[in-house]
Amino acid sequence: MDKWFKILNESRRDQRPRPEPTPFKSKAQKAYKKQRRKNDMYSTVSGHKNLSSGAPYNNKTQRAGTDRLRFEEEVDPATFEKQPTLDQKFWKEDGQRLCAKVARRLTRIAYDFMDGLDVDAQIEDIRFTGSLANYNWSKYSDVDLHIVVDFAKIDEDIDLVKSFFDSARMRWNDIHDIKIYGYEVEIYVENIGDVHKSSGIYSIMNDQWIIEPDPSSVDIDIALARKKSDDIATQVNLIKYIIDKEKYDSALRAIERLKEKIRRTRRAGLDSPKQEFSPENIAFKILRREEILQKLNDMKYDAYDRMMSIK
């Protein structure tokens, strides 16, 4: 607990806004930078070398994730279709119970994660959710493992506790590559009072459904979701143009506005009756699969790097 109290004390002494970490220092950020050089969706056919000589769109370009051909190649609409059953590698008794082997392994992972933190926190529940706990699972699915903790028992500053767990679980997800039947395990830590927007939530500790999925509720408007994701991709292209015009402050502000719009839109979709099957949430998944979200983060670091550089 000493480490935790040190974090609390330092945070309370210094309430000033904290700058973001220096770009491209983490392993993930370096990978993003490498990917940008390898597959820049804004490059011209000949490769636009001198950005100051004109707009980078004078030649025909192929935008990543916004044309129909690329959509068919990278995001197969069939991966969003309803499955006839839950994934039978995970579920038994016609979807009523999680397989014991999977339950034991996920429980072990959850406790190993919590034991690695210098925080005296009791696990209230361990939950399995996401598309693998529903009828829309596909090859893109993750094993969403939610660890429920009472944040108030750790400290009265709930936001600080949330930030601590967010940082810890992102670090864990970054350094571990655990797969259950080929699906990556993603850890989340949620407060006991929070409402998780999902139509399929299973309590591993109680070995029963909290919210049992209904196959009849899976109705996805892929065309509308595609339209929404295309709109975001177009805005990403426009921001890249602003960066290439060396208007870095404007670009960074536009990036933050767009990221907030994406968060707000997805939240509205999850709050709607369709929840995870809403066009807004499916559009988010398309953007993630086509690496448009990664590209947006990449552009943020790029704009910062250029703004801080001296030629």
DOVEXLUM-767924 format. One record per residue (C-alpha): residue number from 0; residue in three letters; x, y, z. Coordinates in steps of 0.02 Angstrom, whole numbers, plus 50000, padded with zeros to 5 digits. Layout:
N
    k    r      u      v      w
  NUM  ala      X      Y      Z
...
//
This chain:
311
    k    r      u      v      w
    0  met  50000  50000  50000
    1  asp  50149  50118  50020
    2  lys  50159  50140  49832
    3  trp  49974  50182  49823
    4  phe  49984  50312  49961
    5  lys  50133  50391  49875
    6  ile  50030  50407  49715
    7  leu  49887  50485  49812
    8  asn  49997  50610  49903
    9  glu  50091  50664  49748
   10  ser  49928  50686  49653
   11  arg  49850  50792  49790
   12  arg  50003  50903  49807
   13  asp  50009  50938  49621
   14  gln  49840  50976  49543
   15  arg  49914  51064  49392
   16  pro  49870  50996  49220
   17  arg  49993  50862  49173
   18  pro  50068  50857  48997
   19  glu  50049  50702  48893
   20  pro  50197  50583  48886
   21  thr  50329  50622  48757
   22  pro  50268  50549  48593
   23  phe  50335  50386  48522
   24  lys  50426  50325  48676
   25  ser  50320  50171  48710
   26  lys  50330  50009  48612
   27  ala  50153  50033  48546
   28  gln  50187  50211  48488
   29  lys  50345  50157  48396
   30  ala  50242  50023  48310
   31  tyr  50115  50154  48257
   32  lys  50255  50260  48183
   33  lys  50325  50112  48088
   34  gln  50153  50069  48022
   35  arg  50128  50248  47963
   36  arg  50287  50241  47859
   37  lys  50239  50072  47789
   38  asn  50060  50109  47741
   39  asp  50024  50295  47736
   40  met  49847  50313  47674
   41  tyr  49880  50493  47626
   42  ser  50030  50463  47511
   43  thr  50016  50502  47327
   44  val  50056  50371  47197
   45  ser  50227  50447  47167
   46  gly  50254  50488  47350
   47  his  50234  50670  47398
   48  lys  50405  50715  47464
   49  asn  50400  50904  47477
   50  leu  50247  50947  47579
   51  ser  50276  51134  47562
   52  ser  50260  51128  47372
   53  gly  50075  51095  47371
   54  ala  49931  50988  47430
   55  pro  49966  50802  47441
   56  tyr  49808  50759  47344
   57  asn  49858  50816  47169
   58  asn  49873  50635  47113
   59  lys  49745  50498  47138
   60  thr  49751  50427  47313
   61  gln  49671  50278  47396
   62  arg  49601  50318  47566
   63  ala  49614  50184  47698
   64  gly  49445  50116  47745
   65  thr  49333  50238  47651
   66  asp  49308  50156  47482
   67  arg  49196  50006  47455
   68  leu  49332  49894  47386
   69  arg  49439  49916  47540
   70  phe  49288  49889  47651
   71  glu  49255  49721  47568
   72  glu  49438  49673  47586
   73  glu  49471  49728  47765
   74  val  49302  49731  47852
   75  asp  49192  49590  47796
   76  pro  49010  49634  47832
   77  ala  48981  49451  47873
   78  thr  49086  49472  48030
   79  phe  48947  49581  48101
   80  glu  48809  49458  48065
   81  lys  48716  49362  48199
   82  gln  48784  49190  48241
   83  pro  48661  49046  48264
   84  thr  48735  49002  48434
   85  leu  48858  49067  48562
   86  asp  49038  49011  48530
   87  gln  49029  48830  48586
   88  lys  49212  48827  48636
   89  phe  49165  48942  48780
   90  trp  48988  48890  48823
   91  lys  48897  48729  48870
   92  glu  48719  48678  48909
   93  asp  48654  48778  48761
   94  gly  48738  48936  48821
   95  gln  48679  48927  49000
   96  arg  48850  48899  49079
   97  leu  49027  48955  49043
   98  cys  49146  48808  49019
   99  ala  49233  48766  49183
  100  lys  49407  48766  49104
  101  val  49382  48941  49035
  102  ala  49306  49004  49198
  103  arg  49454  48939  49300
  104  arg  49581  49015  49183
  105  leu  49497  49186  49178
  106  thr  49481  49185  49368
  107  arg  49666  49147  49384
  108  ile  49709  49290  49265
  109  ala  49601  49413  49362
  110  tyr  49679  49370  49530
  111  asp  49855  49371  49457
  112  phe  49822  49545  49389
  113  met  49759  49611  49555
  114  asp  49898  49526  49654
  115  gly  50024  49619  49547
  116  leu  49959  49788  49606
  117  asp  50014  49871  49766
  118  val  49834  49903  49816
  119  asp  49731  49814  49949
  120  ala  49573  49791  49847
  121  gln  49445  49652  49858
  122  ile  49373  49580  49698
  123  glu  49184  49593  49707
  124  asp  49151  49499  49546
  125  ile  49236  49437  49387
  126  arg  49131  49457  49231
  127  phe  49140  49395  49052
  128  thr  49059  49511  48926
  129  gly  49076  49576  48748
  130  ser  49037  49490  48584
  131  leu  49098  49319  48645
  132  ala  48961  49329  48775
  133  asn  48836  49364  48638
  134  tyr  48780  49309  48465
  135  asn  48887  49432  48366
  136  trp  49056  49350  48399
  137  ser  49180  49338  48256
  138  lys  49365  49315  48222
  139  tyr  49389  49496  48279
  140  ser  49319  49464  48453
  141  asp  49415  49484  48616
  142  val  49390  49400  48783
  143  asp  49326  49549  48882
  144  leu  49369  49511  49063
  145  his  49295  49636  49185
  146  ile  49356  49642  49365
  147  val  49231  49728  49479
  148  val  49304  49824  49627
  149  asp  49229  49945  49753
  150  phe  49332  50101  49717
  151  ala  49267  50190  49872
  152  lys  49350  50060  49985
  153  ile  49518  50108  49912
  154  asp  49505  50297  49919
  155  glu  49373  50434  49920
  156  asp  49445  50507  49760
  157  ile  49353  50392  49638
  158  asp  49426  50475  49483
  159  leu  49602  50447  49546
  160  val  49567  50264  49583
  161  lys  49493  50243  49409
  162  ser  49646  50324  49330
  163  phe  49759  50208  49429
  164  phe  49667  50052  49372
  165  asp  49655  50114  49192
  166  ser  49842  50139  49188
  167  ala  49875  49970  49268
  168  arg  49761  49871  49153
  169  met  49825  49959  48995
  170  arg  50003  49917  49047
  171  trp  49951  49736  49081
  172  asn  49862  49722  48913
  173  asp  50014  49795  48826
  174  ile  50143  49675  48897
  175  his  50039  49515  48898
  176  asp  49979  49413  48749
  177  ile  49862  49285  48826
  178  lys  49740  49200  48710
  179  ile  49592  49087  48748
  180  tyr  49555  48979  48596
  181  gly  49639  49110  48487
  182  tyr  49549  49261  48561
  183  glu  49652  49392  48653
  184  val  49612  49425  48836
  185  glu  49578  49608  48875
  186  ile  49565  49660  49058
  187  tyr  49453  49800  49120
  188  val  49425  49861  49298
  189  glu  49256  49935  49337
  190  asn  49182  50014  49492
  191  ile  49050  49912  49580
  192  gly  48916  50043  49549
  193  asp  48951  50071  49365
  194  val  48828  50012  49233
  195  his  48913  49918  49091
  196  lys  48816  49940  48929
  197  ser  48800  49765  48859
  198  ser  48661  49641  48821
  199  gly  48771  49495  48875
  200  ile  48858  49492  49045
  201  tyr  48908  49333  49137
  202  ser  48965  49324  49319
  203  ile  49108  49201  49329
  204  met  49112  49207  49519
  205  asn  48927  49167  49532
  206  asp  48927  49055  49377
  207  gln  48770  49131  49304
  208  trp  48709  49261  49181
  209  ile  48683  49437  49246
  210  ile  48610  49486  49078
  211  glu  48576  49339  48963
  212  pro  48594  49381  48778
  213  asp  48442  49371  48666
  214  pro  48480  49319  48486
  215  ser  48325  49409  48423
  216  ser  48399  49575  48481
  217  val  48546  49564  48360
  218  asp  48493  49678  48218
  219  ile  48635  49777  48139
  220  asp  48616  49915  48010
  221  ile  48786  49894  47927
  222  ala  48748  50021  47789
  223  leu  48715  50161  47914
  224  ala  48866  50110  48017
  225  arg  48973  50116  47858
  226  lys  48909  50291  47819
  227  lys  48954  50351  47993
  228  ser  49128  50276  47987
  229  asp  49158  50350  47814
  230  asp  49115  50522  47881
  231  ile  49246  50506  48018
  232  ala  49376  50441  47895
  233  thr  49344  50593  47783
  234  gln  49373  50709  47931
  235  val  49536  50618  47969
  236  asn  49593  50651  47791
  237  leu  49553  50836  47810
  238  ile  49654  50847  47971
  239  lys  49802  50766  47885
  240  tyr  49791  50902  47752
  241  ile  49796  51034  47890
  242  ile  49953  50952  47961
  243  asp  50037  50951  47791
  244  lys  49998  51137  47779
  245  glu  50098  51155  47941
  246  lys  49950  51221  48040
  247  tyr  49992  51112  48188
  248  asp  49895  51203  48325
  249  ser  49737  51196  48219
  250  ala  49767  51012  48181
  251  leu  49790  50965  48364
  252  arg  49630  51056  48412
  253  ala  49536  50971  48270
  254  ile  49602  50801  48324
  255  glu  49542  50826  48503
  256  arg  49370  50883  48441
  257  leu  49355  50732  48327
  258  lys  49411  50610  48462
  259  glu  49281  50684  48580
  260  lys  49149  50669  48443
  261  ile  49193  50485  48419
  262  arg  49181  50453  48606
  263  arg  49018  50548  48622
  264  thr  48939  50464  48471
  265  arg  48987  50290  48528
  266  arg  48923  50327  48704
  267  ala  48756  50382  48631
  268  gly  48746  50220  48533
  269  leu  48783  50114  48687
  270  asp  48651  50211  48784
  271  ser  48521  50179  48648
  272  pro  48404  50028  48650
  273  lys  48517  49937  48526
  274  gln  48670  49960  48639
  275  glu  48821  49869  48564
  276  phe  48722  49833  48404
  277  ser  48691  50018  48370
  278  pro  48760  50093  48208
  279  glu  48867  50209  48313
  280  asn  48955  50066  48402
  281  ile  48974  49964  48242
  282  ala  49048  50118  48157
  283  phe  49174  50128  48299
  284  lys  49221  49946  48271
  285  ile  49244  49977  48085
  286  leu  49358  50125  48122
  287  arg  49459  50019  48242
  288  arg  49475  49871  48123
  289  glu  49528  49983  47979
  290  glu  49656  50068  48093
  291  ile  49578  50240  48069
  292  leu  49576  50267  48258
  293  gln  49758  50216  48265
  294  lys  49793  50335  48122
  295  leu  49709  50478  48215
  296  asn  49819  50449  48368
  297  asp  49969  50433  48254
  298  met  49929  50601  48175
  299  lys  49919  50683  48345
  300  tyr  50097  50630  48385
  301  asp  50152  50677  48210
  302  ala  50082  50854  48227
  303  tyr  50163  50872  48397
  304  asp  50332  50811  48332
  305  arg  50328  50931  48185
  306  met  50273  51078  48294
  307  met  50416  51047  48417
  308  ser  50549  51020  48283
  309  ile  50669  51155  48225
  310  lys  50721  51145  48042
//
